[in-house]
């Protein structure tokens, strides 16, 4: 990947991994647009990185996704990289939480339907620009789920599957399809309770960038590669291990 002179859209880019991506991409000479549903977080992101271009959007809502794509087409038609990063999680017990179904719908809309729909909406724009890429952000939990994330694991596993298929279907087109699988990262996503093994967002995105520059289409960051092998050769041990993390 050429890491300069790109126009990049990052969903969920106002904090955590998305904001760290924005900072590093800007540092390398790229134009970066981030969207978030929270204007206050976008303002805070601008204070950290004034070069960021922001757009308020709740990607879980279909009509807002359409408005986002229209706004990008009108204002930043040179977009050549879409990073589907935004995600939410509900830490819940499926049987005991009376609202567990409603929570699952919200997670599926945000974590799975949104990146699928955005990929479709942006295909024409991306196809018209050089070095085009769709980058989907997933997790090592696609291999071994955590029991307190009943829907997050499932949505990311589904996005992993979709990414593989999309990559195959677009292999003769001008758009690369890349997946980045992150380990536990110390971000606001954990609400101050990140497991001890969590790595920093800076380190995680550094590894991501190295994988992009190297031209990898599936980038396993940190200990995700180890988790993958454990899930293949010792699945029960891997399940116990990932669910014992504190």
C-alpha positions as CSV (number, residue, x, y, z in Angstrom):
1,X,0.0,0.0,0.0
2,X,1.2,3.5,-0.8
3,X,0.7,5.4,2.5
4,X,0.6,8.9,1.1
5,X,-1.9,11.1,-0.8
6,X,-4.9,9.0,0.0
7,X,-8.4,10.2,0.9
8,X,-9.5,7.9,3.8
9,X,-12.9,7.6,5.5
10,X,-12.8,6.0,8.9
11,X,-16.1,5.1,10.6
12,X,-16.0,5.4,14.4
13,X,-12.9,7.6,14.1
14,X,-13.5,10.0,17.0
15,X,-11.7,8.0,19.7
16,X,-9.8,4.8,20.4
17,X,-8.4,2.8,17.4
18,X,-10.2,4.9,14.9
19,X,-8.7,8.2,16.2
20,X,-5.2,6.6,16.4
21,X,-5.5,5.5,12.8
22,X,-6.5,9.0,11.8
23,X,-3.5,10.5,13.5
24,X,-1.0,8.1,12.0
25,X,-2.5,8.4,8.5
26,X,-2.5,12.2,8.7
27,X,1.1,12.1,9.8
28,X,1.9,10.2,6.7
29,X,0.4,12.8,4.4
30,X,-3.1,11.6,3.9
31,X,-6.5,13.4,4.0
32,X,-8.6,11.7,6.7
33,X,-12.4,12.0,7.2
34,X,-13.9,10.5,10.4
35,X,-17.5,10.0,11.2
36,X,-19.2,9.4,14.6
37,X,-22.7,9.8,16.0
38,X,-21.4,12.0,18.8
39,X,-20.6,15.6,17.8
40,X,-18.8,16.2,21.2
41,X,-16.4,13.4,20.5
42,X,-15.7,14.7,17.0
43,X,-14.9,18.1,18.4
44,X,-12.5,16.5,20.9
45,X,-10.9,14.6,18.0
46,X,-10.4,17.9,16.1
47,X,-8.7,19.3,19.2
48,X,-6.2,16.4,19.2
49,X,-5.7,16.4,15.4
50,X,-6.9,19.6,13.8
51,X,-6.4,18.3,10.3
52,X,-9.2,15.7,10.7
53,X,-12.3,16.3,8.6
54,X,-15.5,15.3,10.6
55,X,-19.0,14.3,9.8
56,X,-21.7,13.4,12.3
57,X,-23.5,10.2,11.4
58,X,-25.1,7.2,13.1
59,X,-24.1,4.4,10.8
60,X,-26.6,2.0,12.4
61,X,-29.3,4.0,10.5
62,X,-29.7,3.2,6.8
63,X,-30.7,6.7,5.8
64,X,-27.8,8.2,7.5
65,X,-25.4,5.9,5.7
66,X,-26.9,7.1,2.4
67,X,-26.5,10.7,3.4
68,X,-22.9,10.0,4.4
69,X,-22.1,8.5,1.0
70,X,-23.8,11.4,-0.8
71,X,-21.9,14.0,1.3
72,X,-18.6,12.2,0.5
73,X,-19.4,12.1,-3.2
74,X,-20.1,15.8,-3.3
75,X,-17.3,17.0,-1.0
76,X,-14.5,14.3,-1.3
77,X,-15.0,12.5,-4.6
78,X,-11.3,11.4,-4.5
79,X,-11.9,9.0,-1.7
80,X,-10.0,5.8,-2.3
81,X,-10.0,4.1,1.1
82,X,-13.0,3.1,3.3
83,X,-12.2,1.8,6.8
84,X,-15.1,0.1,8.4
85,X,-14.0,0.5,12.0
86,X,-17.1,1.5,14.0
87,X,-18.5,-1.1,16.4
88,X,-20.4,-1.3,19.6
89,X,-20.6,-4.1,22.2
90,X,-23.2,-5.2,24.8
91,X,-21.8,-7.0,27.8
92,X,-24.8,-9.1,28.7
93,X,-26.3,-12.4,29.6
94,X,-28.5,-13.5,26.8
95,X,-31.1,-15.5,28.8
96,X,-31.2,-13.1,31.8
97,X,-31.3,-9.8,30.0
98,X,-34.9,-9.0,29.1
99,X,-33.7,-6.6,26.4
100,X,-31.1,-8.9,24.9
101,X,-32.8,-9.3,21.5
102,X,-33.1,-5.5,21.1
103,X,-29.4,-5.1,21.9
104,X,-28.6,-7.8,19.4
105,X,-30.4,-5.8,16.6
106,X,-28.5,-2.7,17.4
107,X,-25.1,-4.5,17.3
108,X,-26.0,-6.3,14.1
109,X,-27.0,-3.0,12.5
110,X,-23.8,-1.2,13.6
111,X,-21.2,-4.0,13.4
112,X,-22.4,-5.9,10.3
113,X,-25.1,-4.3,8.3
114,X,-23.4,-0.9,8.3
115,X,-20.0,-2.1,6.8
116,X,-21.8,-4.3,4.3
117,X,-24.1,-1.4,3.2
118,X,-21.2,1.2,3.2
119,X,-19.1,-1.1,1.1
120,X,-21.9,-1.3,-1.4
121,X,-22.6,2.5,-1.4
122,X,-18.9,3.4,-1.9
123,X,-18.1,0.9,-4.6
124,X,-18.7,3.3,-7.4
125,X,-16.6,6.0,-5.9
126,X,-13.8,3.7,-4.9
127,X,-13.8,2.1,-8.4
128,X,-13.2,5.5,-9.9
129,X,-10.0,6.2,-7.9
130,X,-6.5,4.7,-7.9
131,X,-5.2,2.5,-5.0
132,X,-8.7,1.8,-3.8
133,X,-9.3,-0.3,-0.7
134,X,-12.0,-1.5,1.6
135,X,-10.5,-2.2,5.1
136,X,-12.7,-4.1,7.5
137,X,-11.7,-4.1,11.2
138,X,-12.4,-7.3,13.1
139,X,-10.9,-9.1,16.1
140,X,-9.2,-12.2,17.3
141,X,-12.5,-13.1,18.9
142,X,-13.7,-14.4,15.5
143,X,-11.7,-17.5,16.3
144,X,-12.5,-17.8,20.1
145,X,-15.5,-15.9,21.5
146,X,-15.7,-14.2,24.9
147,X,-18.9,-15.3,26.7
148,X,-19.7,-11.8,28.0
149,X,-20.0,-10.5,24.3
150,X,-22.8,-12.7,22.9
151,X,-23.4,-10.6,19.8
152,X,-20.1,-8.8,19.2
153,X,-18.3,-12.1,18.6
154,X,-21.0,-13.2,16.1
155,X,-21.1,-9.9,14.2
156,X,-17.3,-9.8,13.8
157,X,-17.2,-13.5,12.7
158,X,-19.8,-12.7,10.1
159,X,-17.9,-9.6,8.9
160,X,-14.8,-11.8,8.6
161,X,-16.7,-14.2,6.4
162,X,-18.1,-11.4,4.3
163,X,-14.7,-9.9,3.9
164,X,-13.2,-13.1,2.6
165,X,-16.0,-13.5,0.0
166,X,-15.9,-9.8,-1.0
167,X,-12.1,-10.1,-1.5
168,X,-12.6,-13.1,-3.8
169,X,-15.4,-11.5,-5.8
170,X,-13.4,-8.3,-6.3
171,X,-10.1,-10.0,-7.1
172,X,-10.2,-9.0,-10.7
173,X,-11.4,-5.5,-9.9
174,X,-9.4,-2.4,-8.9
175,X,-10.4,-2.5,-5.3
176,X,-8.4,-4.4,-2.7
177,X,-10.2,-5.9,0.3
178,X,-8.2,-6.0,3.5
179,X,-9.0,-7.3,7.0
180,X,-7.3,-6.2,10.2
181,X,-7.8,-8.4,13.2
182,X,-7.0,-6.6,16.4
183,X,-6.2,-8.2,19.8
184,X,-7.3,-6.6,23.1
185,X,-6.4,-2.9,22.9
186,X,-6.5,-0.4,25.7
187,X,-9.1,2.1,24.4
188,X,-12.3,3.8,25.8
189,X,-14.2,0.8,24.4
190,X,-13.3,-1.0,27.6
191,X,-14.5,1.8,29.8
192,X,-11.4,1.8,31.9
193,X,-11.4,-2.0,32.5
194,X,-9.1,-3.3,29.8
195,X,-7.5,-6.7,30.5
196,X,-3.9,-6.6,31.6
197,X,-2.7,-8.1,28.3
198,X,-4.2,-5.1,26.4
199,X,-1.7,-3.3,24.1
200,X,-1.8,0.4,23.4
201,X,-3.7,1.8,20.4
202,X,-0.5,3.3,19.1
203,X,1.2,-0.1,19.1
204,X,-1.8,-1.8,17.5
205,X,-2.1,0.8,14.7
206,X,1.7,0.7,14.1
207,X,1.4,-3.0,13.4
208,X,-1.6,-2.4,11.2
209,X,0.3,0.2,9.1
210,X,3.3,-2.1,8.7
211,X,1.0,-4.8,7.4
212,X,-0.7,-2.4,5.0
213,X,2.7,-1.2,3.7
214,X,3.8,-4.8,3.2
215,X,0.7,-5.5,1.1
216,X,-1.0,-8.0,3.3
217,X,-4.7,-8.6,2.8
218,X,-5.2,-10.1,6.3
219,X,-3.3,-8.5,9.1
220,X,-3.3,-10.3,12.4
221,X,-2.1,-7.8,15.0
222,X,-0.3,-8.7,18.3
223,X,-1.3,-12.1,19.7
224,X,-4.1,-12.7,17.2
225,X,-1.9,-15.1,15.3
226,X,-1.3,-17.1,18.4
227,X,-5.0,-17.2,19.2
228,X,-5.7,-18.4,15.7
229,X,-3.3,-21.4,16.1
230,X,-4.6,-22.2,19.6
231,X,-8.2,-22.2,18.2
232,X,-7.1,-24.7,15.5
233,X,-5.1,-27.1,17.7
234,X,-6.4,-26.6,21.2
235,X,-9.9,-25.0,20.9
236,X,-11.1,-25.9,24.4
237,X,-8.0,-24.6,26.0
238,X,-8.2,-21.4,23.9
239,X,-11.8,-20.9,25.0
240,X,-11.0,-21.3,28.6
241,X,-8.0,-19.0,28.3
242,X,-9.8,-16.1,26.5
243,X,-12.6,-16.2,29.0
244,X,-10.3,-16.2,32.0
245,X,-8.8,-12.8,31.1
246,X,-9.3,-10.1,33.7
